[in-house]
Amino acid sequence: MDLMIKSLTKEIKDDNRLFIKELYNHMRPEFMAWFSKRFYCSTQDIEDAYQRAFNIFYFNVREDKITMPEIKANTYVFSVGKNIIMKVLSKEPRYETSIEDIRERHLGAVNIDYDMDDAYRKEVIVRLLGQIDETCRKVLTLAFYRNFSMESIANDLNFKNEAVAKKKKHLCLKKLKELADKHRLLRDSLV
């Protein structure tokens, strides 16, 4: 499906319901996957953001409000969706941090300094965090980025007590270190 806005305009303005439904269903999985990986918010929030972003896109096309019809529809919808998610997260302090916002300095216990430039190091951390389970991502985000106490982490994630949260943080850091070591081995073997 050609997703360039200028090629979709006629079908949208003609209110071709079958085409609009197909377009909606075509872009939805990619939107859901991308936002789920990058933002700590509920699936329902992401679904709501997609619905709102698609509606804004639809009405803006119909009313000739899009000034750059040479871009892809999903680029436009993602941009609008990101603004919507950011507004939702600014109102909800819990898990408002995206994985991309975590800096390696907040994960000081994880040493992945292999003479990589900062951008590459950040990309590696984001990818490594994407490879661990969601609970570990939340624990590490709350501990290192949000500076939550172990007691707060335990309460937030429904752990039995702060000792369990501390143990979980330790195990999650260990997983991240192991992944970082594997990454180094892989990187060195490619050189």
C-alpha positions in Angstrom: 0.0 0.0 0.0 1.3 3.4 -1.0 1.3 5.5 2.2 2.2 8.8 0.7 -0.4 11.3 1.9 -0.9 12.8 -1.6 -1.8 9.4 -3.0 -4.4 8.7 -0.2 -6.1 12.1 -0.3 -8.7 11.3 -3.0 -9.9 8.1 -1.2 -10.1 9.9 2.1 -12.0 12.9 0.7 -14.4 10.6 -1.2 -15.0 8.9 2.3 -14.2 5.5 0.9 -14.9 3.6 4.2 -13.4 0.3 3.0 -10.2 2.0 2.1 -10.1 4.1 5.3 -10.6 0.9 7.4 -7.9 -0.9 5.4 -5.5 2.1 6.0 -6.3 2.2 9.7 -5.7 -1.5 10.1 -2.5 -1.4 8.0 -0.8 1.2 10.1 -2.1 0.1 13.6 0.3 -2.9 14.3 3.4 -0.9 13.5 2.2 2.0 15.7 1.3 -0.3 18.6 4.7 -2.1 18.4 6.8 1.1 18.1 5.1 2.9 21.0 4.9 -0.2 23.2 8.7 -0.5 23.0 9.5 3.1 23.7 7.0 4.3 26.3 5.9 2.9 29.7 2.2 3.2 29.4 -0.7 0.9 29.1 -1.7 -0.8 25.9 -5.1 1.0 26.2 -3.3 4.4 26.3 -1.4 3.5 23.1 -4.6 2.3 21.4 -6.3 5.5 22.4 -3.4 7.5 21.1 -3.5 5.7 17.8 -7.3 6.2 17.4 -6.9 9.9 18.2 -3.9 10.3 15.9 -5.6 8.5 13.0 -8.7 10.7 13.5 -6.7 13.9 13.5 -4.9 12.6 10.3 -8.2 11.8 8.7 -9.9 15.1 9.4 -6.8 17.1 8.5 -6.6 15.4 5.1 -10.3 16.0 4.5 -10.0 19.7 5.4 -6.7 20.2 3.4 -4.8 21.1 6.6 -1.8 19.0 5.8 0.9 21.2 4.4 3.3 18.5 3.4 1.4 15.9 1.4 4.8 14.4 0.2 5.3 12.6 3.5 4.0 9.2 4.4 0.8 8.8 6.4 2.4 6.7 9.1 5.1 9.4 9.6 2.3 11.9 10.2 0.3 9.6 12.4 3.3 8.6 14.5 4.2 12.3 15.0 0.7 13.2 16.2 0.6 10.0 18.3 3.9 10.9 20.0 2.5 14.3 21.0 -0.6 12.6 22.3 1.4 10.0 24.3 3.6 12.7 25.7 0.6 14.7 27.0 -0.8 11.5 28.6 2.5 10.8 30.2 2.9 14.3 31.5 -0.3 14.0 33.4 0.6 10.5 34.7 3.9 10.5 36.6 4.0 6.7 36.7 6.3 5.1 34.1 6.5 8.2 32.0 10.0 7.5 30.9 10.8 6.0 27.5 13.7 3.6 27.2 15.4 6.0 24.8 15.5 8.7 27.5 17.6 6.6 29.9 21.3 7.7 29.8 24.1 5.2 30.4 25.3 7.3 33.3 22.2 6.3 35.2 23.3 2.7 34.8 26.7 3.3 36.2 27.0 -0.3 37.4 26.9 -1.5 33.9 30.2 -0.8 32.2 29.8 -1.0 28.4 32.5 1.6 27.6 34.3 -0.1 24.7 35.6 3.0 23.0 32.1 3.6 21.5 30.9 7.1 20.9 28.0 8.3 23.0 25.3 7.8 20.4 26.3 4.3 19.8 26.5 3.6 23.5 23.0 4.9 24.1 21.7 2.9 21.2 23.3 -0.2 22.7 21.7 0.4 26.1 18.3 1.0 24.5 18.7 -2.3 22.6 19.9 -4.2 25.6 17.0 -2.9 27.7 14.7 -4.0 25.0 16.1 -7.6 25.4 15.3 -7.9 29.1 11.8 -8.6 30.5 9.4 -5.7 31.2 9.7 -6.1 35.0 13.5 -5.6 34.8 13.1 -2.6 32.5 10.7 -1.1 35.0 12.9 -1.8 38.0 16.0 -0.3 36.3 14.1 2.7 35.0 12.6 3.4 38.4 15.9 2.8 40.2 18.4 4.6 38.0 16.4 7.1 36.0 13.6 8.1 38.4 15.7 7.6 41.5 13.0 5.7 43.3 13.9 4.1 46.7 13.8 0.3 47.0 10.6 0.7 49.1 8.9 2.8 46.4 9.9 0.3 43.7 8.5 -2.5 45.9 5.2 -0.7 46.3 5.0 0.4 42.7 5.6 -3.0 41.3 3.8 -5.0 44.0 6.8 -6.8 45.4 6.6 -8.3 48.8 9.1 -5.9 50.4 12.1 -3.7 49.6 14.5 -6.7 50.0 12.7 -8.4 47.0 13.0 -5.1 45.0 16.8 -4.9 45.8 17.3 -8.5 44.8 15.4 -8.0 41.6 17.5 -4.9 40.8 20.7 -6.9 41.4 19.5 -9.7 39.1 18.4 -7.3 36.4 21.7 -5.5 36.4 23.4 -8.8 36.2 21.3 -9.7 33.1 22.1 -6.3 31.6 25.9 -6.8 32.2 25.7 -10.3 30.6 24.0 -8.9 27.6 26.6 -6.1 27.4 29.4 -8.6 27.5 27.8 -10.6 24.7 27.4 -7.4 22.7 31.1 -6.7 23.1 32.1 -10.1 22.0 29.8 -9.8 19.0 31.1 -6.3 18.2 34.8 -7.4 18.5 34.2 -10.4 16.2 32.9 -8.1 13.5 36.0 -5.8 13.5 
